[in-house]
Amino acid sequence: MSRQSFALSILVAARLCTPLHAQPTLQGAFHDFFRIGAALSPVYFNETDAAGAALVRAQFDSITPENVLKWASIHPTPDGFNFGPADHYVEFGERNHMFIIGHCLVWHSQTPNWVFEDGKGNPATREELLRRMHDHIFAVVGRYRGRISGWDVVNEALNDDGTLRQSPWRLIIGEDFIAKAFEYAHEADPKAELYYNEYSLENEAKRKGGVELIRKLLAQGVPVAAVGLQGHYHLDWPSVEAVDSTIAQFHALGIKVNITELDVDVLPHVTQSHTADVSAKAEGGANSNPYTAGLPGAQQQELADRYAALFGVFLKHRDAITRVTFWGVTDKGSWLNNFPARGRTNYPLLFDREGKPKPAFDAVIAAARAAR
């Protein structure tokens, strides 16, 4: 047994003998380093899952909504807004004194077709689309001005090769759609932190394109406060060296870094590329879902070791990182049970399907203690 594994086994044994009220928490362990957050579905902030809501309150000091602030959810029709679910999300964060994130304002996915069309189904003009972007951002950011502290303004604007994605935003408005979105968001709430959020920036080509994009935006005076590295990782990708280098390169531009959607896929790869593009689809064969009866001990340890290594890097860059957010609360609700192949049983988070802490939780707590 390795020294790291032995130390973790001692920590697990100690936790099992500790009264529930004295159990360590993520927000307590990382209080002096950075915020620890989770992405929430309505069952948590509506508190229909009372135990889950209690888990969120105990463990996290920052929250992100999974879907209720995306355009399709909050602004489904040209003249219709659906603020109710988002209001409940923000109220939950306020009741529990959390750092509240808005996700997300401008994205090519989960945006209704009408946004990009004129009244006859033809492509909108640049002026029409800019007006819709402006009005949407002012309506949404303006409603939560002073209440939501940070916004993912633009989400996933890059291709895997680092070039700009040919999304309707890019095709109709042009390359300055990103700068415009930040401009409008800053006008709507000058005190909110504004972020650019992206997946797979740990890959060299995409990282190079991302660094150049942020460099250009900052040179233009665009108020980008931080880059969000989504952190949809696997047991074997990316290397800790790649994570380390990615954080360092963005911080060198003079901005902060957030880990915004962290999880670790433990299942066999079913696609050739490491992608978090929601449009990716794959067929899951018999060998792609091997842990339907539970994650075996060896794989639990592998996941714990992976999280320990990742948090070692995050803590090394505590001067750069202001927040680490997990994409979900428990394994049961993780999007990775259905991505990129549907119906799999995945185990990517720190809490199991019953909300109990896993060895990976203990590994993360141990990493924080070792950094003190």
C-alpha positions as CSV (number, residue, x, y, z in Angstrom):
1,M,0.0,0.0,0.0
2,S,1.3,3.5,-0.9
3,R,1.9,6.1,1.8
4,Q,-1.0,8.2,0.2
5,S,-3.4,5.2,0.3
6,F,-2.4,4.3,3.9
7,A,-3.0,7.8,5.0
8,L,-6.4,7.9,3.3
9,S,-7.4,4.6,4.9
10,I,-6.6,6.1,8.3
11,L,-8.8,9.1,7.5
12,V,-11.7,6.9,6.4
13,A,-11.5,4.9,9.6
14,A,-11.4,8.1,11.7
15,R,-14.5,9.5,9.9
16,L,-16.5,6.3,10.5
17,C,-15.9,6.8,14.3
18,T,-16.7,10.5,14.3
19,P,-20.1,11.8,15.3
20,L,-22.2,13.2,12.4
21,H,-22.2,16.7,13.7
22,A,-18.4,16.7,13.8
23,Q,-17.9,15.5,10.3
24,P,-15.6,17.7,8.2
25,T,-17.1,19.8,5.4
26,L,-15.7,20.9,2.1
27,Q,-16.5,24.6,2.7
28,G,-14.8,24.4,6.1
29,A,-11.7,22.6,4.8
30,F,-11.2,25.0,2.0
31,H,-12.3,28.2,3.8
32,D,-8.8,29.8,3.7
33,F,-8.1,28.7,0.1
34,F,-11.1,29.1,-2.3
35,R,-14.8,28.7,-2.5
36,I,-16.3,25.2,-3.0
37,G,-19.5,25.0,-5.0
38,A,-22.0,22.6,-6.5
39,A,-24.3,22.8,-9.5
40,L,-27.9,22.5,-8.4
41,S,-31.1,21.1,-10.0
42,P,-34.5,22.3,-8.6
43,V,-34.8,19.4,-6.1
44,Y,-32.1,21.1,-4.0
45,F,-33.1,24.7,-4.1
46,N,-36.8,24.0,-3.9
47,E,-35.9,21.6,-1.1
48,T,-38.1,18.8,-2.3
49,D,-35.1,16.7,-1.6
50,A,-34.7,17.8,2.0
51,A,-31.7,15.6,2.8
52,G,-30.0,16.8,-0.4
53,A,-30.6,20.4,0.4
54,A,-29.2,19.9,3.9
55,L,-26.1,18.3,2.3
56,V,-25.7,21.4,0.0
57,R,-26.0,23.8,3.0
58,A,-23.5,21.8,5.0
59,Q,-20.8,21.2,2.3
60,F,-20.8,24.2,-0.1
61,D,-20.5,27.9,0.1
62,S,-21.2,28.6,-3.6
63,I,-23.9,27.4,-6.0
64,T,-24.4,27.3,-9.8
65,P,-27.8,26.5,-11.5
66,E,-27.7,23.5,-13.9
67,N,-30.4,24.9,-16.2
68,V,-32.9,27.4,-14.8
69,L,-30.9,30.5,-16.0
70,K,-30.2,29.2,-19.5
71,W,-32.0,31.0,-22.3
72,A,-34.4,28.2,-23.2
73,S,-35.5,27.9,-19.6
74,I,-35.8,31.5,-18.5
75,H,-36.7,33.2,-21.9
76,P,-38.5,30.5,-24.0
77,T,-40.5,32.9,-26.2
78,P,-39.9,36.4,-27.5
79,D,-42.2,38.0,-25.0
80,G,-42.2,35.4,-22.3
81,F,-39.9,35.1,-19.3
82,N,-40.1,32.2,-16.8
83,F,-38.4,33.7,-13.7
84,G,-40.0,31.5,-11.1
85,P,-37.4,28.7,-10.9
86,A,-34.5,31.1,-11.1
87,D,-36.0,33.2,-8.3
88,H,-36.2,30.1,-6.1
89,Y,-32.6,29.3,-6.9
90,V,-31.3,32.8,-5.9
91,E,-33.5,32.9,-2.8
92,F,-32.0,29.5,-1.7
93,G,-28.5,31.0,-2.1
94,E,-29.4,34.1,-0.2
95,R,-31.0,32.2,2.7
96,N,-27.8,30.2,3.1
97,H,-25.3,33.1,2.6
98,M,-23.8,31.5,-0.5
99,F,-21.8,33.0,-3.4
100,I,-24.3,32.8,-6.2
101,I,-23.3,32.1,-9.8
102,G,-25.4,32.8,-12.9
103,H,-25.0,30.2,-15.7
104,C,-25.1,31.2,-18.6
105,L,-26.0,34.2,-20.7
106,V,-24.7,33.5,-24.3
107,W,-24.4,29.9,-25.5
108,H,-25.0,28.2,-28.8
109,S,-26.9,25.4,-27.1
110,Q,-30.2,25.5,-25.1
111,T,-31.1,28.8,-26.9
112,P,-34.4,28.8,-28.8
113,N,-34.4,29.0,-32.6
114,W,-36.4,32.3,-32.5
115,V,-33.5,34.1,-31.0
116,F,-31.6,33.7,-34.3
117,E,-34.4,34.3,-36.7
118,D,-36.6,37.1,-38.0
119,G,-40.4,36.8,-37.9
120,K,-40.4,34.7,-41.1
121,G,-37.9,32.1,-40.1
122,N,-35.0,33.7,-41.9
123,P,-31.7,34.4,-40.2
124,A,-31.8,37.5,-38.0
125,T,-29.7,40.5,-38.9
126,R,-26.7,41.5,-36.8
127,E,-28.6,44.4,-35.4
128,E,-31.6,42.2,-34.5
129,L,-29.5,39.6,-32.8
130,L,-27.5,42.3,-30.9
131,R,-30.7,43.8,-29.7
132,R,-32.0,40.5,-28.5
133,M,-28.7,39.8,-26.7
134,H,-28.8,43.2,-25.1
135,D,-32.4,43.0,-24.0
136,H,-32.1,39.4,-22.7
137,I,-29.0,40.3,-20.6
138,F,-30.5,43.4,-19.2
139,A,-33.7,41.6,-18.3
140,V,-32.0,38.7,-16.6
141,V,-28.8,40.3,-15.1
142,G,-30.9,43.3,-14.2
143,R,-33.4,41.3,-12.3
144,Y,-30.7,39.8,-10.1
145,R,-28.4,42.8,-10.0
146,G,-26.6,42.8,-6.6
147,R,-27.9,39.3,-5.8
148,I,-26.0,37.1,-8.3
149,S,-22.3,37.8,-7.8
150,G,-20.8,36.2,-10.9
151,W,-22.0,35.3,-14.4
152,D,-20.8,32.8,-17.0
153,V,-21.3,35.4,-19.7
154,V,-20.2,33.4,-22.8
155,N,-20.0,29.6,-22.7
156,E,-18.1,27.3,-25.1
157,A,-17.3,29.6,-28.0
158,L,-14.2,27.6,-29.1
159,N,-13.7,24.6,-31.3
160,D,-11.4,21.9,-30.2
161,D,-8.6,23.3,-32.4
162,G,-8.8,26.6,-30.7
163,T,-10.7,28.5,-33.5
164,L,-14.0,30.3,-32.9
165,R,-17.0,28.0,-33.1
166,Q,-19.2,28.8,-36.1
167,S,-22.3,29.3,-33.9
168,P,-25.2,31.4,-34.9
169,W,-23.8,34.1,-32.6
170,R,-20.5,34.1,-34.5
171,L,-22.1,33.8,-38.0
172,I,-24.7,36.5,-37.5
173,I,-22.9,39.1,-35.3
174,G,-19.3,38.4,-36.0
175,E,-16.3,37.8,-33.8
176,D,-17.2,40.7,-31.5
177,F,-20.2,38.9,-30.2
178,I,-18.2,37.9,-27.1
179,A,-17.0,41.4,-26.4
180,K,-20.6,42.7,-26.8
181,A,-22.0,40.1,-24.4
182,F,-19.5,41.2,-21.7
183,E,-20.2,44.8,-22.4
184,Y,-23.9,44.4,-21.9
185,A,-23.5,42.2,-18.8
186,H,-21.1,44.8,-17.2
187,E,-23.6,47.6,-18.0
188,A,-26.4,45.6,-16.5
189,D,-24.5,44.9,-13.2
190,P,-21.2,46.8,-12.9
191,K,-20.3,45.0,-9.7
192,A,-20.8,41.4,-10.9
193,E,-17.8,39.3,-11.8
194,L,-17.9,38.2,-15.4
195,Y,-16.5,34.9,-16.7
196,Y,-15.7,33.1,-19.9
197,N,-16.4,29.4,-19.5
198,E,-15.0,26.5,-21.6
199,Y,-14.3,22.8,-21.6
200,S,-11.1,20.9,-22.6
201,L,-8.8,23.9,-22.4
202,E,-6.2,21.4,-21.0
203,N,-5.7,20.3,-24.6
204,E,-2.8,22.2,-26.2
205,A,-4.5,23.5,-29.3
206,K,-7.7,24.6,-27.6
207,R,-5.7,26.2,-24.7
208,K,-3.6,28.2,-27.2
209,G,-6.8,29.5,-28.8
210,G,-8.3,30.3,-25.4
211,V,-5.3,32.2,-24.2
212,E,-5.2,34.2,-27.4
213,L,-8.9,34.9,-27.2
214,I,-8.7,36.2,-23.6
215,R,-5.5,38.2,-24.4
216,K,-7.4,40.0,-27.2
217,L,-10.5,40.7,-25.0
218,L,-8.3,42.1,-22.2
219,A,-6.4,44.3,-24.7
220,Q,-9.8,45.7,-25.8
221,G,-10.7,46.5,-22.2
222,V,-13.4,43.8,-22.0
223,P,-14.1,43.1,-18.3
224,V,-13.2,39.4,-18.1
225,A,-12.6,38.7,-14.4
226,A,-11.9,35.0,-14.7
227,V,-11.7,32.0,-17.1
228,G,-13.8,29.0,-16.1
229,L,-12.1,25.7,-16.7
230,Q,-15.0,23.3,-16.7
231,G,-13.0,20.3,-15.4
232,H,-15.0,17.5,-17.0
233,Y,-12.1,15.0,-16.5
234,H,-11.5,11.3,-16.7
235,L,-9.4,9.0,-14.6
236,D,-6.7,9.1,-17.3
237,W,-7.2,12.6,-18.8
238,P,-5.9,15.2,-18.6
239,S,-2.6,14.9,-17.0
240,V,-2.0,16.9,-13.8
241,E,0.8,18.6,-15.7
242,A,-1.7,19.8,-18.3
243,V,-4.0,21.1,-15.6
244,D,-1.1,22.8,-13.9
245,S,0.1,24.5,-17.1
246,T,-3.4,25.6,-18.1
247,I,-4.1,27.3,-14.8
248,A,-0.7,29.0,-14.9
249,Q,-1.1,30.3,-18.5
250,F,-4.4,31.9,-17.9
251,H,-3.4,33.4,-14.6
252,A,-0.3,34.9,-16.3
253,L,-2.7,37.0,-18.4
254,G,-3.6,38.8,-15.1
255,I,-7.0,37.2,-14.4
256,K,-8.3,34.6,-12.0
257,V,-9.2,31.0,-12.8
258,N,-12.3,29.1,-11.7
259,I,-12.9,25.3,-11.9
260,T,-16.5,25.5,-12.8
261,E,-18.0,22.0,-13.6
262,L,-15.7,19.5,-11.9
263,D,-16.4,15.7,-12.2
264,V,-14.3,12.6,-13.0
265,D,-15.7,10.1,-15.4
266,V,-14.8,6.5,-14.1
267,L,-16.4,4.6,-17.0
268,P,-14.7,3.3,-20.2
269,H,-14.3,5.8,-23.0
270,V,-17.0,5.5,-25.7
271,T,-15.8,8.3,-27.9
272,Q,-12.4,9.0,-29.5
273,S,-12.1,12.5,-28.1
274,H,-12.3,14.0,-24.7
275,T,-15.2,16.3,-25.1
276,A,-18.0,17.8,-23.0
277,D,-19.9,19.1,-26.0
278,V,-23.5,18.3,-25.1
279,S,-24.2,17.4,-28.7
280,A,-21.9,14.4,-28.5
281,K,-23.7,11.1,-28.7
282,A,-22.4,7.6,-28.4
283,E,-23.8,4.0,-28.2
284,G,-23.0,2.2,-24.9
285,G,-22.2,-1.4,-25.3
286,A,-22.1,-4.2,-22.7
287,N,-18.5,-3.3,-21.8
288,S,-19.2,0.4,-21.4
289,N,-21.2,0.1,-18.2
290,P,-19.3,-2.3,-15.9
291,Y,-20.2,-1.0,-12.4
292,T,-24.0,-1.3,-12.3
293,A,-23.8,-3.0,-8.9
294,G,-21.6,-0.4,-7.4
295,L,-18.0,0.9,-7.8
296,P,-15.5,-1.7,-6.6
297,G,-12.9,-0.8,-4.0
298,A,-10.0,-0.6,-6.4
299,Q,-11.8,1.9,-8.6
300,Q,-13.0,3.9,-5.5
301,Q,-9.3,4.2,-4.5
302,E,-8.4,5.2,-8.1
303,L,-11.0,7.9,-8.0
304,A,-9.8,9.1,-4.6
305,D,-6.2,9.2,-5.8
306,R,-7.3,11.2,-8.9
307,Y,-9.1,13.8,-6.9
308,A,-6.2,14.1,-4.5
309,A,-3.9,14.8,-7.4
310,L,-6.2,17.3,-8.9
311,F,-6.8,19.2,-5.7
312,G,-3.0,19.2,-5.1
313,V,-2.8,21.2,-8.3
314,F,-5.7,23.5,-7.4
315,L,-4.1,24.2,-4.0
316,K,-0.7,24.9,-5.6
317,H,-2.5,27.6,-7.5
318,R,-4.6,29.0,-4.6
319,D,-3.4,32.5,-5.6
320,A,-5.1,32.1,-9.0
321,I,-8.2,30.0,-8.2
322,T,-11.1,31.7,-6.5
323,R,-13.7,28.8,-6.8
324,V,-13.9,25.1,-7.4
325,T,-17.5,24.0,-8.3
326,F,-18.6,20.3,-8.8
327,W,-21.1,19.7,-11.6
328,G,-23.7,18.1,-9.4
329,V,-24.1,17.0,-5.8
330,T,-24.4,13.2,-5.7
331,D,-23.6,10.5,-8.2
332,K,-27.3,9.8,-8.7
333,G,-28.0,13.2,-10.3
334,S,-24.8,13.4,-12.4
335,W,-25.3,14.2,-16.1
336,L,-22.5,11.6,-16.8
337,N,-25.1,8.9,-16.2
338,N,-26.4,9.9,-19.6
339,F,-23.4,11.4,-21.4
340,P,-22.2,10.7,-24.0
341,A,-24.1,7.3,-23.8
342,R,-27.4,7.1,-22.1
343,G,-28.3,4.8,-19.2
344,R,-24.9,4.2,-17.7
345,T,-24.1,4.1,-14.0
346,N,-21.4,6.6,-13.3
347,Y,-19.6,7.6,-10.1
348,P,-17.9,11.0,-10.8
349,L,-18.6,13.0,-7.6
350,L,-17.6,13.0,-3.9
351,F,-21.0,11.8,-2.6
352,D,-22.6,8.5,-3.6
353,R,-26.2,8.0,-4.7
354,E,-27.4,8.1,-1.1
355,G,-25.5,11.4,-0.4
356,K,-22.8,9.6,1.7
357,P,-19.2,10.8,1.4
358,K,-17.0,8.5,-0.7
359,P,-13.2,7.8,-0.2
360,A,-12.7,10.6,-2.8
361,F,-14.3,13.0,-0.3
362,D,-11.8,12.0,2.3
363,A,-9.0,12.4,-0.2
364,V,-10.0,16.0,-1.0
365,I,-10.4,16.8,2.7
366,A,-6.9,15.3,3.3
367,A,-5.4,17.5,0.5
368,A,-6.8,20.6,2.2
369,R,-5.4,19.6,5.6
370,A,-2.0,18.8,4.1
371,A,-1.9,22.3,2.5
372,R,-2.2,24.1,5.8
